[in-house]
Amino acid sequence: MRVDSGIKSRMASLKDVNWAEVIRGALQERIEVEEELRRPIDRARARRAARGIDAIRNDLPPLRFDSTTEVRRWRESRK
């Protein structure tokens, strides 16, 4: 693996660190993240989650929040 000279000199100053092991660990973690991102979606599980979110949302009182008014208020406060 290639690194620029600045990083190489900083790595050299930390002689007790096993850089090959650090790199292997970082690569392994990234591989796991990428594999998880590419895993097919379990549609039945996603539907159950959506129903659960909808149930929570239905239990909440209606919001009395007007985003347009809030944006205008913040924009006016900057002038």
N, C-alpha and C positions, 0 to 999 in steps of 0.2 A: 504494500500500500504506500502511496506517495503522499508526503505532506510538505508544505512549504518550509523554508529554512527557519523561519521564526518559530513555528510550532515545533520543528525538530529540535531546536536548541532548548526550548522550554521543556520538552519531553526528556532531553538528556540531563537536565538539571534535577530531574526526579527519578534518579536511578533505581530506587526501590520499587517502582511501579512496573508491573509486567504488562507492557502496552499491548502485546499480542493477545493476552487474555482479556484486556479491556475491550479491544476491538472485536474479538470473538463474541463477547457478551452483548455488545451493542448490536452487532449484526444479527445475533439470535433473537434479540428482542424485536428488532425491526421486521425480521422474517415473520415472527408470530403476529405482529400487528397487521402486516400486509395479508397474511393468510386469513386472518379474521375478517378483514375488510372484503375479501373476495369470496367468503363463504356464502352459499345461497341463503336467502332469507326464508325462515320458517314462517310461512304465511299464516298458518293456524295460530301460532304464538303471537304474531303481529296483530291479528284480528282480536285476540283476547286482550292484548295490551291496550288496543284502541278502545275497546268496550269499557275497560277499566278506567281509562282516562276520561271517557265521556261520562261515566257514572260519577266520577269525582267532580267534573265540571258542572253537571246537573245539580249536585248537592250544594254548590256555592251560590251565594246571593248574587243577583245581577250587579254588574259594575256600573258605577255612575261616573265613568271616566271618558272624557272626550279628548282623544289624542290630538285632534286638529286645534282645539283651544289651547292645549298644553304646548304644542309646538309654536303656535303664534306667541304665547306668553314668553317663552324662552327666547325667541327671535327678537321680540321687542325689548327684552331686558339687556340684549347685547348692544343696542344702539346708543 
